[in-house]
Amino acid sequence: MRAIVKTAGTILVSILLSYPFWAPEWGRGILGEIEAWGMPGGLIAVAVFFGLVALYCRTLQRTMTLVRPDARTASPTSVWWMFAIPYNFTEDFFIVRAVATSLAADEQVTSGFIRRWSALGYGWGAFQILSLFPGMAGYVGGAIALLLWAAHWIMTARVNRTLATRNPAAPLTHSL
């Protein structure tokens, strides 16, 4: 079932990403937005964005590394699937779920925190997909996604500090 959801989600995201080719009257999409910045502005914006995603993935990897190995439901390195475009738009939900279930099994943070953390994670994932839509819906979705992503990142850093008090020497690169 997971494979079907991931495949269907990736196909739907690919359709949204490609609308400038089959419905150019709707707008130029994300590539048009990047092009509007010109060179080197567009290149710098993309590099900064992917740099931030890398730092965020590193923070999530740290979370999974700090979770007890027997409580992990995924490898700490699995969070790097966030770079697999367009697959990542669907996979992000599964990453949030894997980290949340690992945190719950580790039993070091409250279930209320995990629920709020998960809600923010699922929220930024959903609004990230909305950001692919043309027009105002896409702009508003993107703005909300960025705010939720920042809040989720802050909460992730907080949970890492909590987990690190138990296991401060956990290596960042450890995986299952």
C-alpha positions, -999 to +999 in steps of 0.1 A: +000+000+000+029+024+009+044+018-026+011+026-042+007+058-022+042+069-029+040+062-066+006+078-070+017+109-050+049+112-071+029+110-103+004+137-091+033+160-080+050+154-114+018+165-131+017+197-110+053+204-116+049+201-153+018+222-158+037+250-176+043+225-204+007+214-208-012+245-195+011+275-201-018+298-197-017+290-159+018+305-155+054+295-156+055+275-124+085+272-101+110+273-129+095+305-141+098+319-106+135+310-105+140+325-140+124+357-129+153+363-104+177+363-134+213+351-132+229+348-108+200+356-085+180+325-094+210+302-089+218+318-056+182+314-044+182+277-054+216+272-037+204+289-005+172+269-005+189+235-010+215+245+016+187+251+041+171+218+032+205+201+038+208+217+073+172+206+081+179+171+069+210+170+091+189+181+121+164+153+114+192+128+109+205+139+143+171+133+158+171+097+145+207+092+156+198+103+191+168+079+193+177+046+208+186+022+180+159-003+191+133+024+189+141+036+154+116+028+127+139+040+099+176+046+093+188+081+103+201+086+067+166+080+053+157+116+059+180+126+029+152+113+006+140+149+009+163+157-020+148+131-044+126+155-064+096+149-072+094+118-050+102+139-019+069+157-019+052+124-010+081+109+009+083+138+033+051+126+050+066+091+055+098+107+069+077+127+094+058+096+104+090+075+108+106+101+130+074+105+150+070+068+156+107+065+165+103+094+190+072+077+205+090+044+209+120+061+225+097+075+252+119+105+260+094+132+249+058+136+256+031+124+233+017+159+232+050+172+218+051+144+192+015+152+181+023+189+177+056+181+160+039+157+136+011+182+128+036+208+119+055+183+097+024+171+079+012+207+076+044+219+059+043+189+036+007+196+026+013+233+020+045+225+001+023+205-023-002+234-025+027+257-034+029+238-067-005+251-078-006+281-101-016+315-089-024+329-055-031+294-041+005+284-048+020+316-034+000+314-002+007+277+001+044+283-003+044+311+023+026+289+049+048+259+041+079+280+048+065+292+081+055+257+092+088+243+080+107+268+102+085+260+132+090+223+126+128+228+124+128+247+157+108+220+174+132+194+160+162+212+173+145+214+208+138+177+208+174+170+198+186+190+229+163+169+251+175+136+235+212+147+237+210+151+275+206+113+276+231+105+249+254+135+243+280+115+224+258+099+197+276+102+164+258+120+136+265+094+109+253+063+128+226+044+109+208+011+113 
